[in-house]
Amino acid sequence: MGIRILVIEDEASIADFLVRGLREEGFTVEHAADGDDGWHALQSGPWDVVLLDWWLPGMDGLSLLRRCRQAGCEAPVLFLTARDAVSDRVRGLDGGADDYLCKPFAFEELLARVRVLARRRERGSPTTLSYGDVTLDLVTHRAARGDKRLDLTAKEQSLLVFFLRHPNEVLSRTRIYEQVWDERYDGLSNTLEVHVMELRRKLEAKGPRLIHTLRGRGYLLGDAPGGDRGLQP
C-alpha cells in the first residue's frame, strides 16, 4: 500500500525501530535481516525506497548494492552505516547508493531523506490518488476532501489508499483485511468495521457519503450499483 520501503538491517533493535517508525508514518515496510535475504527481497520488488546497512551477514551491503544495480534494480537506496569516513561515503555513492546517512541518526532526518527519495522515484508518475473531491498524496501522506484536510491515523490512511486504488469496485471484507492488515481474516474480528466506520465518519464530516456497505458483499467507494439496493448504513 502507498510507498513501499525495504529495510535491510541485521541489528534487531535498529530494524525494529525503523520498521515501527516508518509504519507509524503510513509507509508499507518489509524487513530483511541479512544480505542473502535482502537480495531475495529486492528481487520481489518493486520498492520505492531501500534502506541498506553496510555490514550484513552473508553478502555485505556494498556488494548487494552493486549486484542489485548490475541486475537493473532502479530503486533509490539510502545507505545506513556507522562508516563515516569520506572515502567510505564515496565508495557507497559510487557503488550505486542515492544517499548516505551515518549512524547514529535522528529519525526526523531519516524520514526527510526517505521522502526526498520517494519523490525522486515517483517523478514522472502521479504521486496523488483521488476520487471525486478526495485526494491523498502518497509521499507527504496529506489527505484532504475538497480544501479541508483529513486527520487520519496510519491505518485509516492505508484503508483510504486501498479504496482509492479500487474505485467503483466491490471489495470484500476478506480482501481488504488481508491487504491492509497483512493478516488472514478470521471472520470474527470487528477491527475492519470499526476502522471503516471511523474513516467514513471523517469523510462524511466534509461531504456526502462515498464509502458504501453492501450487504453480504463488502464495501465500495463510489456510486452503489443499482441505486440503494443491498446497502446498509
N, C-alpha and C positions, 0 to 999 in steps of 0.2 A: 504494500500500500504506500502511495506517496513516494518520497525519496528513499531509496534502498541503500543502506550502508553496510559494508562488510568490515568487521573488526578482526584483524589477525594479530593476536596478542597472547603470549604464553603465561604471563603473570596473572593469576586468577583474580587478585584483588583489583588490579588495574582494568582488566577485561570487564569485570562485574560493574565497576564504576562507570566505564564508558557505555556499556550496553544499557544499564539502567537510566543513566542520564540522558542519552540520546533518545531512548524510547519515551521518556517523560516529555521530551520536546516534540514528540509526534513523528519521529522517523521510524522506519522499519529497519531493524538491526538484526544481523546474524553474526555469529562468532565462530572463529576457527582458532584452535589453541596451538598449532604448530605449522611449520612450513608445508608439510605434505597435505594436511587438511586444508590449509589456505589455498593451495594450488587447485584442489578439487572444488573448493567453494568458488574460486574465481571462474572456473570453467562452467559453473552452474548459473552464472550471471544472467542478464546484465546487472551491473552495480553502478549506482550513481556516484558513490564515493567509497574509497577503500582506505581504512586506517591501518597502517602496516608497521609493526615493530621490526627493528633491525635484527636483534638477537632472538632467534627462534630455534627450537629443537628441530632436528632434521634439516631441511633446506632453510638457510638464513634469508632474512628479508630482502637483502640486495639481490641475491641470486634468484629469489622468487620473482622479484620485480622485473629483472632482466628477462627471465623466461616468459613472464606474462606479456611484456612488450613485444618480444620476438614472435609470440603466438598471435599477435594482433589485438591484444587487450587495450582498449582505449579509456577505461575508467580512470578518473582522476585519483591519484594516490597521494596521501599525506603520510610521510614518514614520522613515526613517533619513536624517539630513541634518546638514550642518555648520552650518545656520542655527539658532543657539541663542538668539536674542532672544525675549523673552516674547511679543512681538507675532507672531512667526513661528509659535511654538507654538500660539497662539490661532487663527491662520489655519488651521493644519493640522488642529487638532481640530474647529474649526467647519466645515471643509471636508469632514469625514466620517471622519477618522482616529480609531482607537480608542486609540492610544498614540503616543508620540513619543520617539525616542531620538537624542541628538546624537552625531555623530562627533567624535573617536574614541570608541569604546565598548569595554567588556570583553565578551568573548564569553559569559561566565557570566551577565552581566546580560541580554544579548540572549536567551539561552536561557531564562532565568526568565520574561521577558516573553512569549516565544513560548508557553510552557506555560500561562501565565495566559490568553492569548487563545484558545488551543486549548480549554481547559476551558470558557471562556465560549461558544465556538462550539458545543461539544458538549452544553451544558446542556440538559436535557430529552430527550436521546437517550443511549443507552448508550455509555460510553467503554471498556468492557471486553469483550473477546472471551473465550469459554470453550467448552470441550468436556470433559465428564467432570470430572476434578479439575484440569484445566489451565486457567489464566487468564492473560490478558495485557492490561494497561492501556495503551491507545493513547497516552495523554498522558504518563504517567510512564515508560512502557516497562518497567514491572516485570512480569516473567513468573514464574509460580510453578506448582508442581504440589503440590496439597494446601496445606500450610502451609510448604512448602520452596521457597525462591527458586531460580529457574533463572538461572545466569550465562551469558547468551547473547551472542554477537557481534551486530553490527548486521545482518549478512546472515542469521544463524540466526534472529534475531527476525523479519526480513521473511519468511522461509520459514514460520515458525510462524504469522504473521498470515495468510498465504495459505491455509495448511491450515485454520486456524480459521474462515476465511470460507467454506470449502467442505467442511464435514464430511460424511463418508459419500459422498463423490463421488470417482470415479477421476480423477486429474489426470495428464495425460500429461507426460512429461519436457519436451517442446517448450513446452507451455503454461506450466509452472512456470518454466522458464528465461527465457522471454520476458517474463513478468510480473515476476519478482523481479529478474532481472539487466538487464531492459530491452534485451536483445540477441537477435539471431536465434540459435537453437540449431543448431549445425553437426553434431550427432550424434556427434562425436568426443571432445569435451572431457568429462572426468570430474569437472569442478568441481561440478556439481549433486549427483552421487552422494556426493562427499566431504562436502559440507555437510549433506546429508540424514543420512548416517551419523553425523556428529558431533551433529546435533540429536537424532537418535534415541537416541544414547548418553546424552546428558544427561537426556532424558526418562525413559529406562528405568532410570537410576540411582535414580529416586524412585518407580517404579511399573512396571506391566506395559506391554507394547508397545502403542502407539497408531498409529504410522505403519507401514503395511504396504507391501511392494513386490510388485506384481502383474506376473508375467512377461509381457513384451511389451506392457504396457498403461500402467504408470506407478506412481503412489503413491496411497495412500488413508489418510486419517485417520479411524479409526473401526473398525467391525466389517467384516472382509473378507467379501465376498459369497461364498456357497456354501462356508462353512467355510474350510478351508485350501487349497482347490484353487487352483492357479495362483500360490501365494505363494512368494516367495523370501526367504531370510534378510535 
